[in-house]
Amino acid sequence: MSATEMRKHIDSFRDFISPKNDSSIALWETFKGLYVEELKKSSNDKLKEILTRFGERSIRTEFNREIIHGIAKNIELGVNEEVLQIDFALTKTPKSGYPIPIIFVEHENDISSEPTNHEISKLCFTNAPLKVFITWISGDWENERKNSLDDFWWYMVASYQEVYGDIPGTLGLIVGEVNSENKTVKYFSERWDENHKWEDGSKGAFTFEEIIFEHKIEI
């Protein structure tokens, strides 16, 4: 779906409200594509700065802010920051004049920090067609993802689903991996699959989708 098609699609955003609607998954796929487009606009120097100054969180915060605002501009949505203490709400303003969130985006600079746990919870508590959690890891996500997902996030989302029956809309996860040994920046995408079944009868899991972006940093 192109940005133009997405803008037309959002005009009928009431259709997104049902958590079972495939439109919310299409919205997630388009969001990822637009996110990658914004990443590709980044210079090697900017990505190098993220690698070499990883300890300075404000650099990653501003980097992600520029990306989110770029996406919103592309699909003609407004951006409200710190809505319900969620970092970004990409909004559509209907005729009545009040901006309504279509996409909630929460950004956390460090995957291992304590606040990261609460960011996932906040997204579960909201009603929007698409909720996206973006975070960073210094290391190797493919080898470390299981501990992060199992220990921090899975039980929160699964518990919410167990009580309420489903997660409204689509819940997506983007992890930016900064690997100082390989001098690379990678972005991985995951999506909550509410229909995944475990042996004990419980349902729901984050499922790995793909590496959406990879850049070898020239030092």
C-alpha positions, -999 to +999 in steps of 0.1 A: +000+000+000+015+034-010+013+065+011-014+079-012-035+047-008-030+048+029-042+084+031-074+074+013-077+043+035-075+064+067-104+085+055-126+056+065-108+050+098-139+038+115-132+005+097-100+001+118-117-002+151-124-039+150-094-058+164-101-085+138-100-062+109-072-069+084-070-032+078-050-027+110-024-053+098-022-035+064-016-003+084+013-020+103+029-031+070+026+003+055+040+019+087+071-003+085+076+005+049+074+043+056+097+038+086+123+022+064+120+050+038+128+075+066+157+054+078+171+053+043+172+091+043+196+090+072+233+098+065+261+074+075+273+102+099+240+102+117+239+065+122+276+066+131+267+090+159+241+066+172+268+039+173+296+059+188+275+079+213+250+052+223+252+062+259+236+095+251+199+087+249+188+121+237+205+114+203+183+083+197+152+101+210+156+130+185+165+105+157+132+087+162+112+119+166+124+130+132+113+096+117+078+097+132+072+133+121+084+123+086+059+094+085+030+115+097+037+142+071+039+116+044+004+103+051-010+137+062-016+129+098-010+153+127+014+144+155+006+150+192+033+142+217+029+128+252-008+118+247-018+097+278+020+098+285+026+079+252+053+096+231+035+100+198-001+099+186-005+102+148-039+117+145-067+124+121-090+153+127-126+146+116-152+173+108-160+177+145-125+191+149-110+169+176-078+149+167-083+112+170-053+088+173-049+064+144-014+052+154+002+053+189+040+051+190+060+046+222+098+049+221+122+037+247+160+042+244+171+011+263+155-023+260+168-033+295+156-003+314+127-006+339+104+019+322+104-003+291+080-027+309+054+000+313+055+012+277+041-021+265+013-019+291+004+016+281-001+005+245-023-024+255-045+000+274-052+022+244-077+018+216-062+025+182-059+006+149-021+004+153+001+006+184+039+005+178+066+001+204+101+011+192+132+004+213+169-001+211+194-028+221+232-026+222+242-062+213+225-090+193+187-090+192+184-124+175+202-141+204+188-120+232+151-116+220+137-146+239+148-134+273+135-099+267+102-110+253+096-138+279+108-119+309+093-084+303+067-082+276+049-114+268+032-119+302+019-083+302+003-086+268-009-122+273-024-112+307-043-083+291-055-106+263-066-133+288-088-108+307-102-088+278-102-115+251-081-096+225-058-067+219-076-038+201-059-032+167-024-044+158+005-043+182+038-040+165+074-040+178+105-024+161+139-031+177+169-011+166+201-031+172+234-012+175+262-037+172+296-021+181+315-052+172+301-055+137+297-018+132+261-022+121+227-008+128+197-032+122+160-028+127+139-059+134+101-061+133+078-083+154+040-085+157+017-097+184-002-128+172-032-132+195-040-166+179-007-183+187-013-213+208+010-227+235+010-263+249-006-252+282-036-238+262-026-201+266-027-179+235-007-150+221+030-144+212+053-119+196+063-134+163+095-124+145+088-110+110+119-097+093+149-074+093+135-043+079+167-022+077+205-029+079+234-005+075+271-011+078+286+020+093+317+034+077+341+045+105 
